[in-house]
Amino acid sequence: MTFDVDGIWKGTLPKKAVLFQGFGETESRFLVVNEHYVVFAYPETDRVRVLFQEAGVDPSAVFLLGSCATATYAEAAQRGYFPALGPARQPR
């Protein structure tokens, strides 16, 4: 899935990022087109990044989706994520 990045709290991300959800994840979440999410993601392994690179995707923009805490903006506000995260920074 390719996402437009509106803001980041940790690390460095481009304006577009590819989020990879592992196969067979027990807590997979279905994401809806045009919905805004707060996503907790981690750099993908080098092995997986090479596969994306071979497909023409910038490997520095490939991340593994941390599905447990991923939430819509409304859910994130309700759970109190934003005060804990602080202000977001712009992507590169």
Backbone as XML, in Angstrom:
<?xml version="1.0"?>
<chain id="A" units="angstrom">
  <residue number="1" name="MET">
    <atom name="N" x="0.841" y="-1.158" z="0.000"/>
    <atom name="CA" x="0.000" y="0.000" z="0.000"/>
    <atom name="C" x="0.895" y="1.233" z="0.000"/>
  </residue>
  <residue number="2" name="THR">
    <atom name="N" x="0.607" y="2.172" z="-0.848"/>
    <atom name="CA" x="1.349" y="3.424" z="-0.873"/>
    <atom name="C" x="0.505" y="4.507" z="-0.206"/>
  </residue>
  <residue number="3" name="PHE">
    <atom name="N" x="1.129" y="5.242" z="0.701"/>
    <atom name="CA" x="0.442" y="6.273" z="1.461"/>
    <atom name="C" x="1.075" y="7.632" z="1.217"/>
  </residue>
  <residue number="4" name="ASP">
    <atom name="N" x="0.255" y="8.664" z="1.232"/>
    <atom name="CA" x="0.743" y="10.035" z="1.298"/>
    <atom name="C" x="1.001" y="10.320" z="2.765"/>
  </residue>
  <residue number="5" name="VAL">
    <atom name="N" x="2.181" y="10.815" z="3.080"/>
    <atom name="CA" x="2.561" y="11.085" z="4.467"/>
    <atom name="C" x="2.278" y="12.548" z="4.781"/>
  </residue>
  <residue number="6" name="ASP">
    <atom name="N" x="1.414" y="12.785" z="5.768"/>
    <atom name="CA" x="1.062" y="14.154" z="6.172"/>
    <atom name="C" x="1.997" y="14.682" z="7.250"/>
  </residue>
  <residue number="7" name="GLY">
    <atom name="N" x="2.428" y="13.819" z="8.143"/>
    <atom name="CA" x="3.286" y="14.235" z="9.253"/>
    <atom name="C" x="3.969" y="13.035" z="9.867"/>
  </residue>
  <residue number="8" name="ILE">
    <atom name="N" x="5.102" y="13.287" z="10.520"/>
    <atom name="CA" x="5.839" y="12.208" z="11.170"/>
    <atom name="C" x="6.247" y="12.641" z="12.573"/>
  </residue>
  <residue number="9" name="TRP">
    <atom name="N" x="6.382" y="11.680" z="13.435"/>
    <atom name="CA" x="6.789" y="11.958" z="14.815"/>
    <atom name="C" x="8.178" y="11.416" z="15.123"/>
  </residue>
  <residue number="10" name="LYS">
    <atom name="N" x="8.620" y="10.409" z="14.387"/>
    <atom name="CA" x="9.930" y="9.820" z="14.662"/>
    <atom name="C" x="10.533" y="9.350" z="13.344"/>
  </residue>
  <residue number="11" name="GLY">
    <atom name="N" x="11.825" y="9.539" z="13.203"/>
    <atom name="CA" x="12.494" y="9.095" z="11.990"/>
    <atom name="C" x="12.331" y="10.074" z="10.849"/>
  </residue>
  <residue number="12" name="THR">
    <atom name="N" x="12.629" y="9.610" z="9.657"/>
    <atom name="CA" x="12.545" y="10.414" z="8.450"/>
    <atom name="C" x="11.766" y="9.628" z="7.412"/>
  </residue>
  <residue number="13" name="LEU">
    <atom name="N" x="10.820" y="10.283" z="6.794"/>
    <atom name="CA" x="10.008" y="9.631" z="5.763"/>
    <atom name="C" x="9.860" y="10.553" z="4.565"/>
  </residue>
  <residue number="14" name="PRO">
    <atom name="N" x="9.740" y="9.962" z="3.377"/>
    <atom name="CA" x="9.408" y="10.770" z="2.202"/>
    <atom name="C" x="7.912" y="11.104" z="2.221"/>
  </residue>
  <residue number="15" name="LYS">
    <atom name="N" x="7.469" y="11.912" z="1.262"/>
    <atom name="CA" x="6.058" y="12.297" z="1.195"/>
    <atom name="C" x="5.156" y="11.130" z="0.807"/>
  </residue>
  <residue number="16" name="LYS">
    <atom name="N" x="5.729" y="10.130" z="0.190"/>
    <atom name="CA" x="5.001" y="8.894" z="-0.130"/>
    <atom name="C" x="5.788" y="7.738" z="0.470"/>
  </residue>
  <residue number="17" name="ALA">
    <atom name="N" x="5.077" y="6.839" z="1.131"/>
    <atom name="CA" x="5.724" y="5.681" z="1.745"/>
    <atom name="C" x="4.928" y="4.422" z="1.412"/>
  </residue>
  <residue number="18" name="VAL">
    <atom name="N" x="5.639" y="3.318" z="1.280"/>
    <atom name="CA" x="5.014" y="2.023" z="1.045"/>
    <atom name="C" x="4.959" y="1.303" z="2.377"/>
  </residue>
  <residue number="19" name="LEU">
    <atom name="N" x="3.742" y="0.912" z="2.783"/>
    <atom name="CA" x="3.574" y="0.163" z="4.022"/>
    <atom name="C" x="3.233" y="-1.268" z="3.665"/>
  </residue>
  <residue number="20" name="PHE">
    <atom name="N" x="4.008" y="-2.176" z="4.209"/>
    <atom name="CA" x="3.869" y="-3.600" z="3.931"/>
    <atom name="C" x="3.311" y="-4.261" z="5.181"/>
  </residue>
  <residue number="21" name="GLN">
    <atom name="N" x="2.197" y="-4.959" z="5.032"/>
    <atom name="CA" x="1.618" y="-5.681" z="6.153"/>
    <atom name="C" x="1.954" y="-7.146" z="5.950"/>
  </residue>
  <residue number="22" name="GLY">
    <atom name="N" x="2.669" y="-7.732" z="6.900"/>
    <atom name="CA" x="3.109" y="-9.116" z="6.772"/>
    <atom name="C" x="1.966" y="-10.082" z="6.550"/>
  </residue>
  <residue number="23" name="PHE">
    <atom name="N" x="2.268" y="-11.146" z="5.858"/>
    <atom name="CA" x="1.257" y="-12.168" z="5.591"/>
    <atom name="C" x="0.955" y="-12.938" z="6.861"/>
  </residue>
  <residue number="24" name="GLY">
    <atom name="N" x="-0.327" y="-13.209" z="7.088"/>
    <atom name="CA" x="-0.717" y="-14.015" z="8.232"/>
    <atom name="C" x="-0.666" y="-13.287" z="9.555"/>
  </residue>
  <residue number="25" name="GLU">
    <atom name="N" x="-0.590" y="-11.963" z="9.523"/>
    <atom name="CA" x="-0.580" y="-11.200" z="10.769"/>
    <atom name="C" x="-1.894" y="-11.443" z="11.499"/>
  </residue>
  <residue number="26" name="THR">
    <atom name="N" x="-1.817" y="-11.737" z="12.777"/>
    <atom name="CA" x="-3.028" y="-12.024" z="13.535"/>
    <atom name="C" x="-3.843" y="-10.769" z="13.813"/>
  </residue>
  <residue number="27" name="GLU">
    <atom name="N" x="-3.207" y="-9.618" z="13.826"/>
    <atom name="CA" x="-3.924" y="-8.383" z="14.113"/>
    <atom name="C" x="-3.940" y="-7.462" z="12.899"/>
  </residue>
  <residue number="28" name="SER">
    <atom name="N" x="-4.117" y="-8.045" z="11.727"/>
    <atom name="CA" x="-4.175" y="-7.248" z="10.499"/>
    <atom name="C" x="-5.371" y="-6.307" z="10.556"/>
  </residue>
  <residue number="29" name="ARG">
    <atom name="N" x="-5.198" y="-5.166" z="9.954"/>
    <atom name="CA" x="-6.274" y="-4.179" z="9.919"/>
    <atom name="C" x="-6.569" y="-3.843" z="8.470"/>
  </residue>
  <residue number="30" name="PHE">
    <atom name="N" x="-7.843" y="-3.792" z="8.123"/>
    <atom name="CA" x="-8.235" y="-3.376" z="6.791"/>
    <atom name="C" x="-8.231" y="-1.857" z="6.758"/>
  </residue>
  <residue number="31" name="LEU">
    <atom name="N" x="-7.536" y="-1.292" z="5.778"/>
    <atom name="CA" x="-7.429" y="0.161" z="5.650"/>
    <atom name="C" x="-8.328" y="0.621" z="4.507"/>
  </residue>
  <residue number="32" name="VAL">
    <atom name="N" x="-8.939" y="1.764" z="4.687"/>
    <atom name="CA" x="-9.914" y="2.292" z="3.735"/>
    <atom name="C" x="-9.284" y="3.434" z="2.942"/>
  </residue>
  <residue number="33" name="VAL">
    <atom name="N" x="-9.492" y="3.418" z="1.629"/>
    <atom name="CA" x="-8.976" y="4.472" z="0.756"/>
    <atom name="C" x="-9.560" y="5.814" z="1.198"/>
  </residue>
  <residue number="34" name="ASN">
    <atom name="N" x="-8.722" y="6.846" z="1.195"/>
    <atom name="CA" x="-9.068" y="8.231" z="1.546"/>
    <atom name="C" x="-9.340" y="8.452" z="3.031"/>
  </residue>
  <residue number="35" name="GLU">
    <atom name="N" x="-9.116" y="7.471" z="3.864"/>
    <atom name="CA" x="-9.212" y="7.649" z="5.311"/>
    <atom name="C" x="-7.840" y="8.091" z="5.802"/>
  </residue>
  <residue number="36" name="HIS">
    <atom name="N" x="-7.791" y="8.919" z="6.831"/>
    <atom name="CA" x="-6.530" y="9.375" z="7.415"/>
    <atom name="C" x="-6.230" y="8.523" z="8.637"/>
  </residue>
  <residue number="37" name="TYR">
    <atom name="N" x="-4.994" y="8.046" z="8.722"/>
    <atom name="CA" x="-4.585" y="7.154" z="9.799"/>
    <atom name="C" x="-3.351" y="7.682" z="10.518"/>
  </residue>
  <residue number="38" name="VAL">
    <atom name="N" x="-3.245" y="7.325" z="11.777"/>
    <atom name="CA" x="-1.986" y="7.426" z="12.502"/>
    <atom name="C" x="-1.426" y="6.012" z="12.443"/>
  </residue>
  <residue number="39" name="VAL">
    <atom name="N" x="-0.249" y="5.890" z="11.834"/>
    <atom name="CA" x="0.327" y="4.570" z="11.580"/>
    <atom name="C" x="1.641" y="4.433" z="12.336"/>
  </residue>
  <residue number="40" name="PHE">
    <atom name="N" x="1.793" y="3.340" z="13.027"/>
    <atom name="CA" x="3.057" y="3.002" z="13.658"/>
    <atom name="C" x="3.713" y="1.974" z="12.748"/>
  </residue>
  <residue number="41" name="ALA">
    <atom name="N" x="4.841" y="2.360" z="12.157"/>
    <atom name="CA" x="5.509" y="1.504" z="11.177"/>
    <atom name="C" x="6.993" y="1.435" z="11.491"/>
  </residue>
  <residue number="42" name="TYR">
    <atom name="N" x="7.624" y="0.391" z="10.994"/>
    <atom name="CA" x="9.028" y="0.114" z="11.271"/>
    <atom name="C" x="9.754" y="-0.131" z="9.957"/>
  </residue>
  <residue number="43" name="PRO">
    <atom name="N" x="11.035" y="0.220" z="9.867"/>
    <atom name="CA" x="11.776" y="-0.074" z="8.637"/>
    <atom name="C" x="11.701" y="-1.567" z="8.317"/>
  </residue>
  <residue number="44" name="GLU">
    <atom name="N" x="11.437" y="-1.872" z="7.079"/>
    <atom name="CA" x="11.353" y="-3.267" z="6.644"/>
    <atom name="C" x="12.759" y="-3.858" z="6.546"/>
  </residue>
  <residue number="45" name="THR">
    <atom name="N" x="12.840" y="-5.175" z="6.540"/>
    <atom name="CA" x="14.135" y="-5.853" z="6.460"/>
    <atom name="C" x="14.791" y="-5.586" z="5.105"/>
  </residue>
  <residue number="46" name="ASP">
    <atom name="N" x="16.102" y="-5.699" z="5.069"/>
    <atom name="CA" x="16.832" y="-5.494" z="3.813"/>
    <atom name="C" x="16.354" y="-6.454" z="2.731"/>
  </residue>
  <residue number="47" name="ARG">
    <atom name="N" x="16.044" y="-7.680" z="3.109"/>
    <atom name="CA" x="15.602" y="-8.683" z="2.138"/>
    <atom name="C" x="14.316" y="-8.228" z="1.440"/>
  </residue>
  <residue number="48" name="VAL">
    <atom name="N" x="13.370" y="-7.731" z="2.208"/>
    <atom name="CA" x="12.113" y="-7.268" z="1.630"/>
    <atom name="C" x="12.327" y="-5.985" z="0.836"/>
  </residue>
  <residue number="49" name="ARG">
    <atom name="N" x="13.178" y="-5.088" z="1.336"/>
    <atom name="CA" x="13.452" y="-3.839" z="0.615"/>
    <atom name="C" x="14.051" y="-4.116" z="-0.768"/>
  </residue>
  <residue number="50" name="VAL">
    <atom name="N" x="14.899" y="-5.134" z="-0.871"/>
    <atom name="CA" x="15.482" y="-5.494" z="-2.169"/>
    <atom name="C" x="14.383" y="-5.904" z="-3.145"/>
  </residue>
  <residue number="51" name="LEU">
    <atom name="N" x="13.396" y="-6.646" z="-2.668"/>
    <atom name="CA" x="12.298" y="-7.064" z="-3.539"/>
    <atom name="C" x="11.526" y="-5.848" z="-4.064"/>
  </residue>
  <residue number="52" name="PHE">
    <atom name="N" x="11.281" y="-4.877" z="-3.195"/>
    <atom name="CA" x="10.598" y="-3.664" z="-3.636"/>
    <atom name="C" x="11.470" y="-2.876" z="-4.600"/>
  </residue>
  <residue number="53" name="GLN">
    <atom name="N" x="12.771" y="-2.816" z="-4.324"/>
    <atom name="CA" x="13.691" y="-2.095" z="-5.202"/>
    <atom name="C" x="13.692" y="-2.722" z="-6.588"/>
  </residue>
  <residue number="54" name="GLU">
    <atom name="N" x="13.684" y="-4.044" z="-6.657"/>
    <atom name="CA" x="13.647" y="-4.737" z="-7.947"/>
    <atom name="C" x="12.359" y="-4.425" z="-8.708"/>
  </residue>
  <residue number="55" name="ALA">
    <atom name="N" x="11.302" y="-4.058" z="-7.968"/>
    <atom name="CA" x="10.030" y="-3.698" z="-8.593"/>
    <atom name="C" x="9.952" y="-2.203" z="-8.900"/>
  </residue>
  <residue number="56" name="GLY">
    <atom name="N" x="11.061" y="-1.465" z="-8.668"/>
    <atom name="CA" x="11.100" y="-0.050" z="-9.002"/>
    <atom name="C" x="10.652" y="0.887" z="-7.895"/>
  </residue>
  <residue number="57" name="VAL">
    <atom name="N" x="10.562" y="0.380" z="-6.660"/>
    <atom name="CA" x="10.141" y="1.198" z="-5.519"/>
    <atom name="C" x="11.373" y="1.622" z="-4.736"/>
  </residue>
  <residue number="58" name="ASP">
    <atom name="N" x="11.417" y="2.890" z="-4.320"/>
    <atom name="CA" x="12.521" y="3.389" z="-3.500"/>
    <atom name="C" x="12.568" y="2.589" z="-2.201"/>
  </residue>
  <residue number="59" name="PRO">
    <atom name="N" x="13.618" y="1.810" z="-1.963"/>
    <atom name="CA" x="13.663" y="0.956" z="-0.772"/>
    <atom name="C" x="13.681" y="1.726" z="0.540"/>
  </residue>
  <residue number="60" name="SER">
    <atom name="N" x="14.094" y="2.989" z="0.519"/>
    <atom name="CA" x="14.104" y="3.767" z="1.762"/>
    <atom name="C" x="12.691" y="4.188" z="2.178"/>
  </residue>
  <residue number="61" name="ALA">
    <atom name="N" x="11.710" y="3.947" z="1.314"/>
    <atom name="CA" x="10.331" y="4.324" z="1.609"/>
    <atom name="C" x="9.464" y="3.125" z="1.975"/>
  </residue>
  <residue number="62" name="VAL">
    <atom name="N" x="10.085" y="1.970" z="2.250"/>
    <atom name="CA" x="9.335" y="0.742" z="2.525"/>
    <atom name="C" x="9.368" y="0.442" z="4.022"/>
  </residue>
  <residue number="63" name="PHE">
    <atom name="N" x="8.186" y="0.299" z="4.618"/>
    <atom name="CA" x="8.063" y="0.083" z="6.055"/>
    <atom name="C" x="7.072" y="-1.033" z="6.344"/>
  </residue>
  <residue number="64" name="LEU">
    <atom name="N" x="7.267" y="-1.690" z="7.476"/>
    <atom name="CA" x="6.356" y="-2.723" z="7.943"/>
    <atom name="C" x="5.299" y="-2.072" z="8.821"/>
  </residue>
  <residue number="65" name="LEU">
    <atom name="N" x="4.057" y="-2.327" z="8.524"/>
    <atom name="CA" x="2.945" y="-1.742" z="9.260"/>
    <atom name="C" x="2.811" y="-2.408" z="10.619"/>
  </residue>
  <residue number="66" name="GLY">
    <atom name="N" x="2.855" y="-1.604" z="11.674"/>
    <atom name="CA" x="2.594" y="-2.097" z="13.024"/>
    <atom name="C" x="1.105" y="-2.008" z="13.282"/>
  </residue>
  <residue number="67" name="SER">
    <atom name="N" x="0.377" y="-3.073" z="13.023"/>
    <atom name="CA" x="-1.083" y="-3.011" z="12.980"/>
    <atom name="C" x="-1.754" y="-2.833" z="14.334"/>
  </residue>
  <residue number="68" name="CYS">
    <atom name="N" x="-1.132" y="-3.206" z="15.411"/>
    <atom name="CA" x="-1.791" y="-3.132" z="16.724"/>
    <atom name="C" x="-2.226" y="-1.721" z="17.071"/>
  </residue>
  <residue number="69" name="ALA">
    <atom name="N" x="-1.384" y="-0.753" z="16.845"/>
    <atom name="CA" x="-1.681" y="0.619" z="17.280"/>
    <atom name="C" x="-2.165" y="1.511" z="16.144"/>
  </residue>
  <residue number="70" name="THR">
    <atom name="N" x="-2.223" y="1.021" z="14.918"/>
    <atom name="CA" x="-2.687" y="1.830" z="13.803"/>
    <atom name="C" x="-4.144" y="2.219" z="14.037"/>
  </residue>
  <residue number="71" name="ALA">
    <atom name="N" x="-4.465" y="3.495" z="13.830"/>
    <atom name="CA" x="-5.804" y="3.995" z="14.128"/>
    <atom name="C" x="-6.172" y="5.105" z="13.153"/>
  </residue>
  <residue number="72" name="THR">
    <atom name="N" x="-7.458" y="5.288" z="12.920"/>
    <atom name="CA" x="-7.892" y="6.460" z="12.168"/>
    <atom name="C" x="-7.580" y="7.683" z="13.024"/>
  </residue>
  <residue number="73" name="TYR">
    <atom name="N" x="-7.592" y="8.872" z="12.412"/>
    <atom name="CA" x="-7.335" y="10.086" z="13.189"/>
    <atom name="C" x="-8.335" y="10.210" z="14.338"/>
  </residue>
  <residue number="74" name="ALA">
    <atom name="N" x="-9.600" y="9.902" z="14.062"/>
    <atom name="CA" x="-10.626" y="10.009" z="15.111"/>
    <atom name="C" x="-10.331" y="9.033" z="16.254"/>
  </residue>
  <residue number="75" name="GLU">
    <atom name="N" x="-9.975" y="7.800" z="15.916"/>
    <atom name="CA" x="-9.631" y="6.816" z="16.956"/>
    <atom name="C" x="-8.404" y="7.258" z="17.745"/>
  </residue>
  <residue number="76" name="ALA">
    <atom name="N" x="-7.406" y="7.792" z="17.025"/>
    <atom name="CA" x="-6.175" y="8.244" z="17.687"/>
    <atom name="C" x="-6.472" y="9.378" z="18.669"/>
  </residue>
  <residue number="77" name="ALA">
    <atom name="N" x="-7.341" y="10.291" z="18.280"/>
    <atom name="CA" x="-7.717" y="11.390" z="19.177"/>
    <atom name="C" x="-8.439" y="10.850" z="20.404"/>
  </residue>
  <residue number="78" name="GLN">
    <atom name="N" x="-9.343" y="9.912" z="20.188"/>
    <atom name="CA" x="-10.096" y="9.314" z="21.289"/>
    <atom name="C" x="-9.180" y="8.557" z="22.254"/>
  </residue>
  <residue number="79" name="ARG">
    <atom name="N" x="-8.154" y="7.924" z="21.733"/>
    <atom name="CA" x="-7.209" y="7.148" z="22.553"/>
    <atom name="C" x="-6.137" y="8.021" z="23.208"/>
  </residue>
  <residue number="80" name="GLY">
    <atom name="N" x="-6.103" y="9.297" z="22.864"/>
    <atom name="CA" x="-5.134" y="10.202" z="23.468"/>
    <atom name="C" x="-3.741" y="10.130" z="22.861"/>
  </residue>
  <residue number="81" name="TYR">
    <atom name="N" x="-3.632" y="9.698" z="21.617"/>
    <atom name="CA" x="-2.322" y="9.584" z="20.966"/>
    <atom name="C" x="-1.640" y="10.939" z="20.782"/>
  </residue>
  <residue number="82" name="PHE">
    <atom name="N" x="-2.409" y="11.952" z="20.336"/>
    <atom name="CA" x="-1.791" y="13.210" z="19.924"/>
    <atom name="C" x="-1.078" y="13.958" z="21.054"/>
  </residue>
  <residue number="83" name="PRO">
    <atom name="N" x="-1.655" y="14.076" z="22.251"/>
    <atom name="CA" x="-0.893" y="14.724" z="23.330"/>
    <atom name="C" x="0.383" y="13.951" z="23.669"/>
  </residue>
  <residue number="84" name="ALA">
    <atom name="N" x="0.314" y="12.635" z="23.599"/>
    <atom name="CA" x="1.490" y="11.824" z="23.907"/>
    <atom name="C" x="2.564" y="11.945" z="22.825"/>
  </residue>
  <residue number="85" name="LEU">
    <atom name="N" x="2.147" y="12.060" z="21.560"/>
    <atom name="CA" x="3.105" y="12.144" z="20.452"/>
    <atom name="C" x="3.698" y="13.540" z="20.289"/>
  </residue>
  <residue number="86" name="GLY">
    <atom name="N" x="2.920" y="14.561" z="20.617"/>
    <atom name="CA" x="3.387" y="15.925" z="20.402"/>
    <atom name="C" x="3.168" y="16.340" z="18.960"/>
  </residue>
  <residue number="87" name="PRO">
    <atom name="N" x="3.719" y="17.487" z="18.565"/>
    <atom name="CA" x="3.493" y="17.979" z="17.205"/>
    <atom name="C" x="4.224" y="17.128" z="16.166"/>
  </residue>
  <residue number="88" name="ALA">
    <atom name="N" x="3.568" y="16.948" z="15.029"/>
    <atom name="CA" x="4.169" y="16.194" z="13.929"/>
    <atom name="C" x="5.102" y="17.093" z="13.121"/>
  </residue>
  <residue number="89" name="ARG">
    <atom name="N" x="6.099" y="16.470" z="12.491"/>
    <atom name="CA" x="6.999" y="17.168" z="11.556"/>
    <atom name="C" x="6.587" y="16.837" z="10.128"/>
  </residue>
  <residue number="90" name="GLN">
    <atom name="N" x="6.997" y="17.638" z="9.190"/>
    <atom name="CA" x="6.709" y="17.423" z="7.780"/>
    <atom name="C" x="7.627" y="16.331" z="7.217"/>
  </residue>
  <residue number="91" name="PRO">
    <atom name="N" x="7.122" y="15.534" z="6.274"/>
    <atom name="CA" x="7.989" y="14.548" z="5.614"/>
    <atom name="C" x="9.021" y="15.252" z="4.740"/>
  </residue>
  <residue number="92" name="ARG">
    <atom name="N" x="10.053" y="14.514" z="4.348"/>
    <atom name="CA" x="11.109" y="15.104" z="3.510"/>
    <atom name="C" x="10.693" y="15.184" z="2.063"/>
  </residue>
</chain>
